[in-house]
């Protein structure tokens, strides 16, 4: 991992540890993730964060331009997880701000989520790739697959 990036992860893990120790942790957690999650899993993750153990968090992979090709945007790849996970697909705004397409990255199968930058409800080159839900197809922006905040 790059020496430039490593302090960012250290700071993030420290902030998560501090957050997990807040007195009003569960109130804030429910605001962020709603109340439809496995509380046992959430308690386990909270305990691990309090112990500075971030092993339950998704692995982060830094991807070079060799893989991304000529894109100039940053994006996230998220492996499809089962419904018991406490991490959710959360998008800002409403469903009509986004478009779903097949992943544009070779060797990464799944559903790509694009921000409809010109609000025309049709995919074009100006739309911004914001995430790929790896290994997942058949997602629906207006179903329970996504939460809007």
MDTraj code that builds the backbone (N, CA, C; nanometers):
import mdtraj as md
import numpy as np

residues = "UNK UNK UNK UNK UNK UNK UNK UNK UNK UNK UNK UNK UNK UNK UNK UNK UNK UNK UNK UNK UNK UNK UNK UNK UNK UNK UNK UNK UNK UNK UNK UNK UNK UNK UNK UNK UNK UNK UNK UNK UNK UNK UNK UNK UNK UNK UNK UNK UNK UNK UNK UNK UNK UNK UNK UNK UNK UNK UNK UNK UNK UNK UNK UNK UNK UNK UNK UNK UNK UNK UNK UNK UNK UNK UNK UNK UNK UNK UNK UNK UNK UNK UNK UNK UNK UNK UNK UNK UNK UNK UNK UNK UNK UNK UNK UNK UNK UNK UNK UNK UNK UNK UNK UNK UNK UNK UNK UNK UNK UNK UNK UNK UNK UNK UNK UNK UNK UNK UNK UNK UNK UNK UNK UNK UNK UNK UNK UNK UNK UNK UNK UNK UNK UNK UNK UNK UNK UNK UNK UNK UNK UNK UNK UNK UNK UNK UNK UNK UNK".split()
xyz = np.array([
    [0.0853, -0.1179, 0.0000],
    [0.0000, 0.0000, 0.0000],
    [0.0892, 0.1234, 0.0000],
    [0.0509, 0.2220, -0.0732],
    [0.1265, 0.3453, -0.0861],
    [0.1410, 0.4165, 0.0482],
    [0.2584, 0.4754, 0.0705],
    [0.2805, 0.5531, 0.1927],
    [0.1902, 0.6755, 0.1978],
    [0.1441, 0.7203, 0.0829],
    [0.0524, 0.8336, 0.0767],
    [-0.0874, 0.7954, 0.1247],
    [-0.1300, 0.6732, 0.0968],
    [-0.2642, 0.6266, 0.1300],
    [-0.2731, 0.5707, 0.2723],
    [-0.1674, 0.5097, 0.3214],
    [-0.1706, 0.4410, 0.4505],
    [-0.2222, 0.5299, 0.5648],
    [-0.1803, 0.6574, 0.5773],
    [-0.2344, 0.7408, 0.6863],
    [-0.3857, 0.7612, 0.6780],
    [-0.4397, 0.7619, 0.5568],
    [-0.5841, 0.7764, 0.5400],
    [-0.6573, 0.6592, 0.6047],
    [-0.6086, 0.5374, 0.5802],
    [-0.6729, 0.4206, 0.6382],
    [-0.6573, 0.4182, 0.7897],
    [-0.5408, 0.4557, 0.8383],
    [-0.5189, 0.4612, 0.9832],
    [-0.6167, 0.5590, 1.0471],
    [-0.6313, 0.6768, 0.9888],
    [-0.7249, 0.7770, 1.0402],
    [-0.8683, 0.7248, 1.0349],
    [-0.9051, 0.6601, 0.9249],
    [-1.0408, 0.6056, 0.9119],
    [-1.0676, 0.5012, 1.0188],
    [-0.9745, 0.4095, 1.0386],
    [-0.9924, 0.3049, 1.1398],
    [-0.9994, 0.3652, 1.2797],
    [-0.9187, 0.4681, 1.3064],
    [-0.9241, 0.5353, 1.4368],
    [-1.0596, 0.6028, 1.4582],
    [-1.1123, 0.6660, 1.3542],
    [-1.2432, 0.7321, 1.3645],
    [-1.3547, 0.6294, 1.3868],
    [-1.3448, 0.5156, 1.3184],
    [-1.4449, 0.4106, 1.3383],
    [-1.4397, 0.3567, 1.4809],
    [-1.3186, 0.3426, 1.5343],
    [-1.3040, 0.2983, 1.6730],
    [-1.3660, 0.3979, 1.7696],
    [-1.3416, 0.5269, 1.7473],
    [-1.3994, 0.6310, 1.8329],
    [-1.5514, 0.6328, 1.8195],
    [-1.6006, 0.6199, 1.6963],
    [-1.7454, 0.6169, 1.6738],
    [-1.8095, 0.4994, 1.7474],
    [-1.7451, 0.3835, 1.7415],
    [-1.8029, 0.2638, 1.8041],
    [-1.8098, 0.2762, 1.9561],
    [-1.7347, 0.3684, 2.0137],
    [-1.7343, 0.3862, 2.1588],
    [-1.8266, 0.4985, 2.2062],
    [-1.8935, 0.5655, 2.1141],
    [-1.9833, 0.6740, 2.1536],
    [-2.1004, 0.6212, 2.2353],
    [-2.1447, 0.7012, 2.3299],
    [-2.2583, 0.6634, 2.4144],
    [-2.3860, 0.6461, 2.3324],
    [-2.4027, 0.7288, 2.2300],
    [-2.5230, 0.7216, 2.1464],
    [-2.4967, 0.6456, 2.0160],
    [-2.4051, 0.5505, 2.0191],
    [-2.3674, 0.4729, 1.9008],
    [-2.4889, 0.4122, 1.8310],
    [-2.5774, 0.3431, 1.9066],
    [-2.6892, 0.2731, 1.8431],
    [-2.7875, 0.3692, 1.7794],
    [-2.8080, 0.4860, 1.8397],
    [-2.8970, 0.5856, 1.7784],
    [-2.8407, 0.6315, 1.6440],
    [-2.7111, 0.6622, 1.6422],
    [-2.6464, 0.7072, 1.5186],
    [-2.6395, 0.5952, 1.4148],
    [-2.6144, 0.4739, 1.4615],
    [-2.6074, 0.3593, 1.3718],
    [-2.7420, 0.3374, 1.3030],
    [-2.8507, 0.3469, 1.3798],
    [-2.9844, 0.3301, 1.3227],
    [-3.0168, 0.4399, 1.2223],
    [-2.9693, 0.5612, 1.2476],
    [-2.9906, 0.6705, 1.1515],
    [-2.9176, 0.6397, 1.0213],
    [-2.7955, 0.5912, 1.0319],
    [-2.7149, 0.5643, 0.9126],
    [-2.7611, 0.4418, 0.8354],
    [-2.7982, 0.3340, 0.9062],
    [-2.8262, 0.2069, 0.8397],
    [-2.9705, 0.1611, 0.8501],
    [-3.0557, 0.2370, 0.9190],
    [-3.1926, 0.1928, 0.9394],
    [-3.1962, 0.0900, 1.0509],
    [-3.3050, 0.0201, 1.0630],
    [-3.3194, -0.0761, 1.1727],
    [-3.3335, -0.2196, 1.1237],
    [-3.3242, -0.2408, 0.9937],
    [-3.3399, -0.3752, 0.9374],
    [-3.2027, -0.4385, 0.9132],
    [-3.1340, -0.4742, 1.0194],
    [-3.0047, -0.5403, 1.0087],
    [-2.9935, -0.6415, 1.1215],
    [-2.8982, -0.7302, 1.1097],
    [-2.8756, -0.8332, 1.2107],
    [-2.7985, -0.7694, 1.3269],
    [-2.8673, -0.7460, 1.4363],
    [-2.8077, -0.6777, 1.5515],
    [-2.6911, -0.7578, 1.6107],
    [-2.6958, -0.8884, 1.6036],
    [-2.5865, -0.9703, 1.6547],
    [-2.4585, -0.9437, 1.5755],
    [-2.4715, -0.9377, 1.4435],
    [-2.3555, -0.9073, 1.3592],
    [-2.3054, -0.7660, 1.3888],
    [-2.3982, -0.6715, 1.4027],
    [-2.3595, -0.5331, 1.4316],
    [-2.2870, -0.5232, 1.5659],
    [-2.3322, -0.5956, 1.6673],
    [-2.2640, -0.5951, 1.7976],
    [-2.1223, -0.6503, 1.7851],
    [-2.1081, -0.7562, 1.7063],
    [-1.9759, -0.8158, 1.6854],
    [-1.8823, -0.7158, 1.6181],
    [-1.9307, -0.6512, 1.5126],
    [-1.8487, -0.5525, 1.4425],
    [-1.8141, -0.4367, 1.5357],
    [-1.9105, -0.3903, 1.6151],
    [-1.8840, -0.2811, 1.7091],
    [-1.7749, -0.3210, 1.8085],
    [-1.7849, -0.4400, 1.8647],
    [-1.6833, -0.4870, 1.9599],
    [-1.5459, -0.4933, 1.8945],
    [-1.5427, -0.5401, 1.7719],
    [-1.4149, -0.5485, 1.7012],
    [-1.3579, -0.4096, 1.6741],
    [-1.4427, -0.3160, 1.6360],
    [-1.3949, -0.1789, 1.6123],
    [-1.3422, -0.1173, 1.7411],
    [-1.4104, -0.1437, 1.8512],
    [-1.3637, -0.0916, 1.9798],
    [-1.2266, -0.1489, 2.0163],
    [-1.1975, -0.2685, 1.9674],
    [-1.0683, -0.3327, 1.9932],
    [-0.9680, -0.3038, 1.8808],
    [-0.9990, -0.2079, 1.7950],
    [-0.9146, -0.1706, 1.6797],
    [-0.8951, -0.2859, 1.5825],
    [-0.9936, -0.3732, 1.5734],
    [-0.9912, -0.4852, 1.4799],
    [-1.0870, -0.4527, 1.3660],
    [-1.0336, -0.4206, 1.2496],
    [-1.1168, -0.3832, 1.1350],
    [-1.1300, -0.4972, 1.0343],
    [-1.1071, -0.6196, 1.0782],
    [-1.1077, -0.7339, 0.9867],
    [-1.2456, -0.7631, 0.9280],
    [-1.3545, -0.7182, 0.9908],
    [-1.4885, -0.7427, 0.9387],
    [-1.5302, -0.6405, 0.8336],
    [-1.4512, -0.5354, 0.8164],
    [-1.4840, -0.4352, 0.7156],
    [-1.4458, -0.4883, 0.5781],
    [-1.5142, -0.4411, 0.4736],
    [-1.4798, -0.4874, 0.3383],
    [-1.3344, -0.4543, 0.3056],
    [-1.2706, -0.5436, 0.2322],
    [-1.1345, -0.5194, 0.1875],
    [-1.1353, -0.4074, 0.0843],
    [-1.0361, -0.3216, 0.0903],
    [-1.0237, -0.2110, -0.0038],
    [-0.9108, -0.2439, -0.0995],
    [-0.9390, -0.2298, -0.2264],
    [-0.8366, -0.2538, -0.3274],
    [-0.8124, -0.1247, -0.4026],
    [-0.6866, -0.0825, -0.4069],
    [-0.6504, 0.0340, -0.4862],
    [-0.6258, -0.0131, -0.6278],
    [-0.6927, 0.0503, -0.7224],
    [-0.6868, 0.0056, -0.8609],
    [-0.6105, 0.1084, -0.9433],
    [-0.5170, 0.0600, -1.0226],
    [-0.4341, 0.1504, -1.1034],
    [-0.5022, 0.1830, -1.2360],
    [-0.4469, 0.2817, -1.3055],
    [-0.4986, 0.3190, -1.4370],
    [-0.4828, 0.2064, -1.5377],
    [-0.3907, 0.1126, -1.5131],
    [-0.3752, -0.0012, -1.6040],
    [-0.5033, -0.0826, -1.6086],
    [-0.5759, -0.0890, -1.4998],
    [-0.7007, -0.1643, -1.4941],
    [-0.8180, -0.0769, -1.5370],
    [-0.8167, 0.0492, -1.4950],
    [-0.9288, 0.1389, -1.5239],
    [-0.9332, 0.1861, -1.6675],
    [-0.8232, 0.1786, -1.7387],
    [-0.8210, 0.2272, -1.8762],
    [-0.8148, 0.3785, -1.8789],
    [-0.8919, 0.4416, -1.9645],
    [-0.8816, 0.5867, -1.9817],
    [-0.9806, 0.6649, -1.8966],
    [-1.0442, 0.6013, -1.7998],
    [-1.1385, 0.6730, -1.7146],
    [-1.0640, 0.7704, -1.6236],
    [-1.1262, 0.8802, -1.5882],
    [-1.0632, 0.9761, -1.4974],
    [-1.1445, 0.9910, -1.3689],
    [-1.2318, 0.8954, -1.3429],
    [-1.3155, 0.9024, -1.2232],
    [-1.2790, 0.7900, -1.1276],
    [-1.3025, 0.8144, -1.0011],
    [-1.2816, 0.7132, -0.8990],
    [-1.4128, 0.6410, -0.8763],
    [-1.4063, 0.5138, -0.8466],
    [-1.5278, 0.4385, -0.8209],
    [-1.5008, 0.3335, -0.7160],
    [-1.6067, 0.2729, -0.6679],
    [-1.5941, 0.1669, -0.5679],
    [-1.6462, 0.0379, -0.6273],
    [-1.5820, -0.0710, -0.5933],
    [-1.6322, -0.2032, -0.6289],
    [-1.6762, -0.2677, -0.4994],
    [-1.7986, -0.3164, -0.4959],
    [-1.8517, -0.3773, -0.3749],
    [-1.9013, -0.5158, -0.4082],
    [-1.8465, -0.6149, -0.3417],
    [-1.8902, -0.7516, -0.3664],
    [-2.0304, -0.7702, -0.3104],
    [-2.1117, -0.8437, -0.3831],
    [-2.2476, -0.8702, -0.3379],
    [-2.2419, -0.9535, -0.2101],
    [-2.3070, -0.9064, -0.1068],
    [-2.3054, -0.9744, 0.0214],
    [-2.4458, -1.0218, 0.0539],
    [-2.4571, -1.1151, 0.1466],
    [-2.5911, -1.1653, 0.1791],
    [-2.6696, -1.0623, 0.2602],
    [-2.7964, -1.0883, 0.2796],
    [-2.8851, -0.9928, 0.3462],
    [-2.8530, -0.9744, 0.4939],
    [-2.7703, -1.0613, 0.5528],
    [-2.7373, -1.0508, 0.6949],
    [-2.6326, -0.9424, 0.7233],
    [-2.5715, -0.8918, 0.6202],
    [-2.4668, -0.7925, 0.6401],
    [-2.5245, -0.6612, 0.6920],
    [-2.4443, -0.5871, 0.7683],
    [-2.4918, -0.4585, 0.8192],
    [-2.4602, -0.3454, 0.7218],
    [-2.3825, -0.3742, 0.6182],
    [-2.3495, -0.2711, 0.5208],
    [-2.4565, -0.2704, 0.4134],
    [-2.5042, -0.1527, 0.3755],
    [-2.6166, -0.1429, 0.2827],
    [-2.5782, -0.0605, 0.1607],
    [-2.6513, -0.0819, 0.0509],
    [-2.6367, 0.0022, -0.0673],
    [-2.7166, 0.1292, -0.0407],
    [-2.6482, 0.2366, -0.0054],
    [-2.7161, 0.3624, 0.0225],
    [-2.6771, 0.4655, -0.0819],
    [-2.7767, 0.5294, -0.1392],
    [-2.7545, 0.6325, -0.2395],
    [-2.8211, 0.7607, -0.1933],
    [-2.7615, 0.8724, -0.2277],
    [-2.8169, 1.0024, -0.1895],
    [-2.9236, 1.0446, -0.2895],
    [-3.0346, 1.0932, -0.2392],
    [-3.1398, 1.1447, -0.3261],
    [-3.2469, 1.0415, -0.3545],
    [-3.2824, 1.0275, -0.4820],
    [-3.3912, 0.9390, -0.5228],
    [-3.3460, 0.8497, -0.6384],
    [-3.4247, 0.7466, -0.6651],
    [-3.3911, 0.6481, -0.7678],
    [-3.3709, 0.7111, -0.9052],
    [-3.4481, 0.8157, -0.9370],
    [-3.4387, 0.8747, -1.0712],
    [-3.3094, 0.9515, -1.0955],
    [-3.2219, 0.9582, -0.9952],
    [-3.0906, 1.0220, -1.0132],
    [-2.9854, 0.9228, -1.0626],
    [-3.0214, 0.7925, -1.0717],
    [-2.9234, 0.6882, -1.0992],
    [-2.9653, 0.5981, -1.2147],
    [-2.8662, 0.5303, -1.2723],
    [-2.8880, 0.4329, -1.3785],
    [-2.8090, 0.3074, -1.3459],
    [-2.8619, 0.1917, -1.3831],
    [-2.7921, 0.0646, -1.3638],
    [-2.7548, 0.0079, -1.4995],
    [-2.6324, -0.0422, -1.5094],
    [-2.5837, -0.1059, -1.6320],
    [-2.4898, -0.2187, -1.5924],
    [-2.4517, -0.2995, -1.6878],
    [-2.3517, -0.4027, -1.6622],
    [-2.2168, -0.3360, -1.6353],
    [-2.1335, -0.3999, -1.5574],
    [-2.0017, -0.3456, -1.5264],
    [-1.9237, -0.3168, -1.6546],
    [-1.8641, -0.1977, -1.6652],
    [-1.7860, -0.1648, -1.7844],
    [-1.6402, -0.2106, -1.7737],
    [-1.6024, -0.2665, -1.6599],
    [-1.4632, -0.3040, -1.6352],
    [-1.4442, -0.4512, -1.6713],
    [-1.3479, -0.4786, -1.7564],
    [-1.3225, -0.6181, -1.7921],
    [-1.2772, -0.6944, -1.6682],
    [-1.3180, -0.8184, -1.6580],
    [-1.2871, -0.9070, -1.5448],
    [-1.3567, -0.8661, -1.4146],
    [-1.4513, -0.7717, -1.4184],
    [-1.5318, -0.7368, -1.3008],
    [-1.6780, -0.7504, -1.3431],
    [-1.7405, -0.8618, -1.3054],
    [-1.8807, -0.8813, -1.3417],
    [-1.9686, -0.8239, -1.2319],
    [-2.0822, -0.7749, -1.2706],
    [-2.1755, -0.7203, -1.1735],
    [-2.2523, -0.6038, -1.2310],
    [-2.3164, -0.5299, -1.1418],
    [-2.4004, -0.4171, -1.1813],
    [-2.3298, -0.2856, -1.1501],
    [-2.3173, -0.2017, -1.2507],
    [-2.2579, -0.0694, -1.2340],
    [-2.3687, 0.0301, -1.2010],
    [-2.3408, 0.1187, -1.1066],
    [-2.4346, 0.2235, -1.0680],
    [-2.3773, 0.3559, -1.1184],
    [-2.4561, 0.4261, -1.1980],
    [-2.4137, 0.5545, -1.2537],
    [-2.5020, 0.6665, -1.2002],
    [-2.4423, 0.7815, -1.1745],
    [-2.5174, 0.9032, -1.1466],
    [-2.5591, 0.9615, -1.2809],
    [-2.6871, 0.9845, -1.2990],
    [-2.7397, 1.0415, -1.4239],
    [-2.7117, 1.1920, -1.4219],
    [-2.5933, 1.2303, -1.4673],
    [-2.5451, 1.3676, -1.4503],
    [-2.6269, 1.4718, -1.5254],
    [-2.6888, 1.4336, -1.6358],
    [-2.7689, 1.5320, -1.7101],
    [-2.9191, 1.5090, -1.6928],
    [-2.9550, 1.4202, -1.6008],
    [-3.0965, 1.3967, -1.5660],
    [-3.1859, 1.3644, -1.6850],
    [-3.1334, 1.2893, -1.7824],
    [-3.2160, 1.2554, -1.8984],
    [-3.2703, 1.1127, -1.8924],
    [-3.2447, 1.0418, -1.7821],
    [-3.2921, 0.9058, -1.7592],
    [-3.2430, 0.8057, -1.8639],
    [-3.1372, 0.8423, -1.9361],
    [-3.0774, 0.7536, -2.0357],
    [-2.9256, 0.7565, -2.0179],
    [-2.8621, 0.6434, -2.0355],
    [-2.7176, 0.6360, -2.0187],
    [-2.6455, 0.7036, -2.1349],
    [-2.5455, 0.7850, -2.1007],
    [-2.4549, 0.8400, -2.2021],
    [-2.3189, 0.8656, -2.1376],
    [-2.2241, 0.9122, -2.2159],
    [-2.0854, 0.9230, -2.1717],
    [-2.0623, 1.0246, -2.0594],
    [-2.1576, 1.1123, -2.0350],
    [-2.1387, 1.2097, -1.9268],
    [-2.1801, 1.1552, -1.7906],
    [-2.2509, 1.0418, -1.7878],
    [-2.2947, 0.9844, -1.6610],
    [-2.1747, 0.9299, -1.5850],
    [-2.1772, 0.9475, -1.4541],
    [-2.0621, 0.9161, -1.3702],
    [-2.0766, 0.7812, -1.3007],
    [-1.9799, 0.6938, -1.3262],
    [-1.9760, 0.5648, -1.2584],
    [-1.9413, 0.5886, -1.1125],
    [-2.0287, 0.5438, -1.0209],
    [-2.0006, 0.5657, -0.8790],
    [-1.9741, 0.4373, -0.8026],
    [-2.0205, 0.3235, -0.8550],
    [-1.9953, 0.1976, -0.7845],
    [-2.0267, 0.0802, -0.8752],
    [-1.9677, -0.0341, -0.8408],
    [-2.0020, -0.1607, -0.9046],
    [-2.0326, -0.2589, -0.7930],
    [-2.1515, -0.3176, -0.7981],
    [-2.1869, -0.4220, -0.7022],
    [-2.1432, -0.5527, -0.7684],
    [-2.0266, -0.5995, -0.7283],
    [-1.9634, -0.7124, -0.7955],
    [-2.0404, -0.8418, -0.7725],
    [-2.0577, -0.9175, -0.8808],
    [-2.1245, -1.0470, -0.8716],
    [-2.2750, -1.0386, -0.8601],
    [-2.3323, -0.9232, -0.8832],
    [-2.4765, -0.9067, -0.8658],
    [-2.5402, -0.8585, -0.9947],
    [-2.6501, -0.9221, -1.0333],
    [-2.7281, -0.8779, -1.1490],
    [-2.8743, -0.8719, -1.1075],
    [-2.9549, -0.8086, -1.1874],
    [-3.0982, -0.8026, -1.1598],
    [-3.1353, -0.7051, -1.0491],
    [-3.0464, -0.6129, -1.0154],
    [-3.0806, -0.5135, -0.9132],
    [-3.1834, -0.4162, -0.9690],
    [-3.2592, -0.3537, -0.8796],
    [-3.3632, -0.2612, -0.9195],
    [-3.3531, -0.1378, -0.8315],
    [-3.3441, -0.0212, -0.8940],
    [-3.3292, 0.1043, -0.8181],
    [-3.4522, 0.1374, -0.7337],
    [-3.5691, 0.0891, -0.7732],
    [-3.6902, 0.1233, -0.6991],
    [-3.7359, 0.0115, -0.6058],
    [-3.6630, -0.0983, -0.6003],
    [-3.6962, -0.2085, -0.5087],
    [-3.6167, -0.1914, -0.3800],
    [-3.6215, -0.2906, -0.2958],
    [-3.5511, -0.2835, -0.1675],
    [-3.4008, -0.3058, -0.1812],
    [-3.3492, -0.3154, -0.3046],
    [-3.2066, -0.3340, -0.3264],
    [-3.1256, -0.2129, -0.2793],
    [-3.1879, -0.0943, -0.2760],
    [-3.1185, 0.0285, -0.2410],
    [-3.1984, 0.1086, -0.1395],
    [-3.1248, 0.1812, -0.0564],
    [-3.1861, 0.2757, 0.0372],
    [-3.1419, 0.4149, -0.0041],
    [-3.2289, 0.5104, 0.0061],
    [-3.1972, 0.6489, -0.0322],
    [-3.1944, 0.7364, 0.0915],
    [-3.0896, 0.8156, 0.1003],
    [-3.0712, 0.9027, 0.2170],
    [-3.0647, 1.0462, 0.1735],
])
top = md.Topology()
chain = top.add_chain()
for i, resn in enumerate(residues, 1):
    res = top.add_residue(resn, chain, resSeq=i)
    for name in ("N", "CA", "C"):
        top.add_atom(name, md.element.get_by_symbol(name[0]), res)
traj = md.Trajectory(xyz[None], top)
